C-alpha cells in the first residue's frame, strides 16, 4: 500500500470537486474519502476503495461516522453485515428524531 499511497488510488477527481485532488493525503483523510465514495461514488469506485483501504479499515471507519444518509447507511449495514445499532450515526439519529420526515 506504500507505493499506492504515493501515486494515489484510482478514484475519479470529480468526486472531490471541493478539494485539491493532488493534495489529498489518502491515509490521513481516509474517513473523508471513504464517506465521499460511499455516498457519491459508483460500484467501481466502491470496489477500488475496498482494494485500496481494505475491508477491515473501511468497516472500522464507517461505524464512527456521525452522519450517513439513510440509503448509504442501509447499504453499508447490509454489505458489511453490521447491525444498524453499531453505527454511531444510527444511534445519533434515534436520539435526535425530527418532528417531520420529508
Phi, psi and omega in degrees: 000340181301312180292325180294326181292325181291319180273339180090155179284173181268066177252144179290138181296331184293342175291339183243048184298334184264010184224148173287105187306321183287346181259000181290127173268107189295336179276309182294320184265023182305315180300318178298313182295315181297315179298318182296317181290319178298317186273337186230352185274173177267177177299319178298317178298319179299313180295320177297322179297316179296322178294317184288311184267334184089144185297321181297317180293317180300315179299318180296323182283316188292330179289345180266352182299140178279336179214134166219139176295160187302320181295314180293322177297314180296316178300312182298317179299316182288312184298314184269000179056048179247125178300144181306324183296343179274352179272129178301318182294326178294314179295324177295317178297320182293326182273349180230057182288143177272167181287323185233134174259118179255000000 
